[in-house]
C-alpha cells in the first residue's frame, strides 16, 4: 500500500512534469518563492521556506535523493562569462 506522502509526491511529479506548461508553472512557483535567491528579509525567508516545502512535498529533497540532486546541479552548464562580473553570489532576477 502506498503512503499518503508518497502518493502526494507522485501527484506533484505528474502534475508538474507531464507537460512544458507544468514545468513552466513549477519553475515560476519556485522562483516566486525565492528558492534561488539569498534571503534578505523576513518575507523572503517565509517565501524561501515555502519553496523548500514544495520541493520536499514533491519528494525531491529526500535523504536518498540528495546525492542525485547535488550531481544534477553540477550537470548544469556554467553560463558564459559576463562583461562586468561582480564578486559574490548572484540571485535569479525577480519577477
ABEGO torsion letter per residue (X at the ends): XBBAAAAAAAAAAAAAAABAAAAAAAAAAAAAAGAABBBABAAAAAAAAAAAAAAAAAGABBAAAAAAAAAAAAABBBBBBBABBBBEBBBBBBX
